[in-house]
Amino acid sequence: MRAMDEIIRDIVEVLRAGEAVDDRDLVRIIHAQLRRDGGDKRQYAKRRLMPFYLRVKQEEPDRWAAWDISPDIERRLLAALRMKPRRTASGVATITVITKPWPCSGDCLFCPNDIRMPKSYLHGEPACERAEQNWFDPYLQVAARLTALSQMGHATDKIELIVLGGTWSDYPEAYQIWFVSELFRALNDAAVHPGFNSRAAKASEGAGDRLPDGVPERIAWYRAHGFPEGERAHAAFSGVAQAEVDAGRAGYNAAVRGLYAASAPHVLLSSQQSAAWDDLERLHRENESSSHRVVGLVIETRPDAVSAAALTRIRRLGATKVQMGVQSLDQRVLDLNRRHAKVAQIERAFALLRLFGFKIHAHQMLNLLGSTPDADRADYRRLMTDPAFLPDEVKLYPCALIESARLRACYEDGSWVPYPEEELLALLADDILATPSFCRISRMIRDFSSDDIRAGNKKPNLRQLVEERIAGSGGAVREIRYREVGTADVDIDGLELRDHAYVTAVSEERFLEWVDPAGRIAGFLRLSLPDARAMRDLAEDLPIGPDEAMIREVHVYGAVARLGEGGRAAQHLGLGRRLVGRAVEIAREEGYRRLNVISSVGTRAYYRSLGFGDHGLYQQREL
């Protein structure tokens, strides 16, 4: 304790002298303390310093006062201690949660079949591992990540919730409402996760059948009812059924149904996983003024599951973005890979998602069975240039063979072969360079461990290798993620507002972006101006009228600051307000009478301050 105190004092002294403290300086200060103490370096690891500082500030006011830390010093101190600062460099703190294992209406060759997980996910992936440790309970998953982010020094006032798992629409509506309700309940409660070794979380005798509120009580409930806990128990629970799937004697769906229907604890839990719309809407209202506000909610689905009814339900849940597995626009390739979607369905899904106002995050997979590098290049260019598609964001990743996937047979008979690394790097580099300025490439790999990948790319730094290749070629990258301003301060006087217009099959899109002289992006807005003919053709399916424009996204970059705090980060310079003001002008000039915004629950108050009123699924402003 004394040594940690002295390390904090030494850091503060350096900061007070006007000097910066980077990771190298931090290591030097910690090592100096080690030499004085002769202690174990693990006790003074950087990851321990932030929790120590935050605990002292909260629980030991006298000690904290003795450090004499001004607001400016604290801002710089937190920046020095913060673990993985890029986690919140995009302007929000992200929490990814996983839905429970459930039968899938698809049966793609390339999908892993891990019955401990929803279809296409593996229990070794970080988010999946956390979900399983928390019995896929959405409340506990949020509490665990909220606690971890806080301990790493990240502000958690503005949260983007990413719900991954099987195809969302495959789950019963009552489960969907319950799952999202519990996410909001955990944030509204500011739930703190004590960890699995907490005495408060020990199972108690006589636990009731109802799943209780509160983190320790829930952990005790799961334990008392005999749910598997720990890797060995989970493997034992699913081992026999998984072996049948791996051997090809059973399919994923049948194995999942049989395994969980035969488990009394899971049957009991399933009977309680339902909620009503009124419950969720009450939690939404509470979250509008919560200390952890939801500024984005992302749902995952497939193009053939997209319908007006499904999107209405997803929007009522509070979602603002939809991740959609496109994978390929070549019908022959889709059919070879048992992808039950037609290109026409993909086109309609894009049209509906855009007119409903959702941000569209498409998944595109390279090296599928039946494709080639040249065909993949052409396919990706179609995704990025054909007016029927034009996603706002994309996961661009190569197919990798997982042992439990049915693609294994194609690998063994030689009909599917992973691309050589050099060919894959060249393909990905060309695709990045073909990505327009309004699109963001979020990922290039799945979180599979190299041990789980039998064939295909195993390098976790694939994106870095691709970007190094591009840098050597001198190519100009326009995609958003490459240009994000990140955690850097922004000189507002040096920013320029650019207006990039492009046409889709159902709208004219205006991508407004604040950029600095180096081309780095500090913020952007997506404005959709629906096409009158498209509106007429789909009128019965749409929740908006023909004279209504739509703001589909407003995003301002810079490290997250707590609500009410200022700073020079981009998101605290009024850039969002000015973007919305320009969108209002454009919509009015183009003849639209109303402007909708697909606001998140936690941003409703912000848009009310800009003249938008609550109106059905959206907030709306008269023009």
Disulfide bonds with the S-S distance in Angstrom:
none
